[in-house]
Amino acid sequence: MATPASDDDGMTRRHAATLVLDVVLTIVGALLLLTAWHAVVLGDRLAGLAEGARLLFLFMDVGLVGWAVALVALGLRARRGHRRPEAVAVLVACAAGVALNAAAVAVIGLAQGVVHLDHALLAGAATLLAAVAVVPALHRARAARTRAAGIARDAS
């Protein structure tokens, strides 16, 4: 059951699109941060891109999936009449995904005998930094657009 766009509490397609953009732009931002870091360390941009992508998708995979699942759960909860997820809830879900990922890397590393927790923490830090930059900006832009649409509708 969809809620109207003017409903302040319900989840709409615009809000769902914002959550999808949160994840996609955070991944892009984290990839840019990791690429820049490794390009400086390795002295080669292409090698930096390859290493950044390797770290993000091999050592942050569980966290990204956990974050996406948490956002889907929050979105489904909002469709049932609860408040839709705001920027703080999205950032907390991201931090929980990073913690879940670090725990998964530690457990798998202990089972294999080689713990790459430093890689997981670097990828997690890049993801959190990107999320802190992207998520509040997207949510502010969506709120401003919604307010402007409400003012225009009230004026007519």
C-alpha positions as CSV (number, residue, x, y, z in Angstrom):
1,M,0.0,0.0,0.0
2,A,1.7,3.2,-1.2
3,T,1.5,6.4,0.8
4,P,0.9,9.7,-0.9
5,A,3.9,12.0,-1.5
6,S,2.6,14.6,1.0
7,D,2.6,12.1,3.9
8,D,5.4,13.1,6.3
9,D,5.7,9.7,7.9
10,G,5.3,7.2,5.1
11,M,7.7,5.8,2.6
12,T,7.3,7.0,-1.0
13,R,9.2,6.1,-4.2
14,R,11.2,9.3,-3.8
15,H,12.3,8.2,-0.4
16,A,13.2,4.7,-1.6
17,A,15.1,6.3,-4.5
18,T,17.0,8.4,-1.9
19,L,18.0,5.2,0.0
20,V,19.2,3.6,-3.2
21,L,21.2,6.7,-4.0
22,D,22.6,6.6,-0.5
23,V,24.1,3.2,-1.1
24,V,25.3,3.7,-4.7
25,L,26.9,7.1,-4.1
26,T,28.5,5.9,-0.9
27,I,30.0,3.0,-2.8
28,V,31.3,5.4,-5.4
29,G,32.7,7.8,-2.8
30,A,34.4,5.0,-0.9
31,L,35.9,3.7,-4.1
32,L,37.2,7.2,-4.9
33,L,38.7,7.5,-1.4
34,L,40.4,4.1,-1.6
35,T,41.6,4.8,-5.1
36,A,43.1,8.1,-4.1
37,W,44.8,6.6,-1.0
38,H,46.3,3.7,-2.9
39,A,47.3,5.9,-5.9
40,V,49.4,8.0,-3.5
41,V,50.8,5.0,-1.7
42,L,51.5,3.0,-4.9
43,G,52.4,5.9,-7.1
44,D,50.1,4.7,-9.9
45,R,46.4,5.7,-10.4
46,L,45.4,2.5,-12.3
47,A,47.0,0.3,-9.6
48,G,45.3,2.5,-7.0
49,L,41.9,1.9,-8.7
50,A,42.5,-1.8,-8.8
51,E,43.6,-2.0,-5.2
52,G,40.8,0.3,-4.0
53,A,38.2,-1.9,-5.8
54,R,39.7,-5.0,-4.4
55,L,39.6,-3.7,-0.9
56,L,36.1,-2.4,-1.1
57,F,34.5,-5.4,-2.7
58,L,36.5,-8.2,-1.1
59,F,36.8,-6.7,2.4
60,M,33.6,-4.7,2.7
61,D,31.2,-7.1,1.0
62,V,29.4,-8.4,4.1
63,G,29.1,-4.8,5.4
64,L,27.6,-3.4,2.2
65,V,25.1,-6.3,2.0
66,G,24.2,-5.9,5.7
67,W,23.7,-2.1,5.2
68,A,21.5,-2.7,2.2
69,V,19.4,-5.3,4.1
70,A,19.0,-2.9,7.0
71,L,17.8,-0.2,4.7
72,V,15.3,-2.5,3.0
73,A,14.0,-3.5,6.5
74,L,13.7,0.2,7.5
75,G,11.9,1.0,4.2
76,L,9.5,-1.9,4.6
77,R,8.8,-0.8,8.2
78,A,8.1,2.7,6.9
79,R,5.6,1.4,4.4
80,R,3.7,-0.1,7.3
81,G,3.1,3.3,8.9
82,H,6.3,3.9,10.9
83,R,8.5,6.9,10.3
84,R,10.7,6.6,7.2
85,P,14.5,6.3,7.8
86,E,16.2,9.7,8.1
87,A,19.9,10.4,7.6
88,V,20.9,9.4,11.1
89,A,19.2,6.0,10.8
90,V,20.9,5.4,7.5
91,L,24.3,6.3,9.0
92,V,23.8,4.1,12.0
93,A,22.8,1.2,9.7
94,C,26.1,1.9,7.7
95,A,28.1,1.9,10.9
96,A,26.4,-1.4,11.9
97,G,27.3,-2.8,8.5
98,V,31.0,-1.8,9.0
99,A,31.0,-3.5,12.5
100,L,29.4,-6.6,11.1
101,N,31.9,-6.7,8.3
102,A,34.9,-6.3,10.7
103,A,33.5,-9.2,12.8
104,A,33.0,-11.4,9.7
105,V,36.6,-10.7,8.5
106,A,38.0,-11.4,11.9
107,V,36.1,-14.7,12.3
108,I,37.0,-15.9,8.7
109,G,40.6,-14.8,9.2
110,L,40.9,-16.7,12.4
111,A,39.5,-19.8,10.7
112,Q,41.9,-19.4,7.8
113,G,44.9,-18.5,10.0
114,V,45.4,-15.1,8.3
115,V,43.5,-12.1,9.6
116,H,43.2,-9.1,7.3
117,L,41.4,-6.9,9.8
118,D,43.5,-3.9,8.6
119,H,42.0,-4.1,5.1
120,A,38.5,-4.4,6.5
121,L,39.0,-1.4,8.7
122,L,40.4,0.7,5.9
123,A,37.5,-0.2,3.6
124,G,35.0,0.4,6.5
125,A,36.6,3.8,7.3
126,A,36.3,4.8,3.6
127,T,32.7,3.6,3.5
128,L,31.8,5.6,6.6
129,L,33.6,8.7,5.4
130,A,31.8,8.5,2.1
131,A,28.5,7.9,3.8
132,V,28.9,10.9,6.2
133,A,29.6,13.1,3.1
134,V,26.8,11.7,0.9
135,V,23.9,10.7,3.1
136,P,23.1,14.1,4.8
137,A,23.5,16.0,1.5
138,L,21.0,13.7,-0.3
139,H,18.5,13.8,2.6
140,R,18.7,17.6,2.8
141,A,18.2,17.9,-0.9
142,R,15.2,15.5,-0.8
143,A,13.7,17.4,2.1
144,A,14.1,20.8,0.3
145,R,12.5,19.4,-2.9
146,T,9.6,18.0,-0.8
147,R,9.1,21.4,1.0
148,A,9.2,23.3,-2.3
149,A,6.6,20.9,-3.9
150,G,4.4,21.3,-0.8
151,I,4.6,25.1,-1.0
152,A,3.9,25.1,-4.7
153,R,0.9,22.8,-4.1
154,D,-0.4,25.0,-1.3
155,A,-0.1,28.1,-3.5
156,S,-2.2,26.6,-6.2
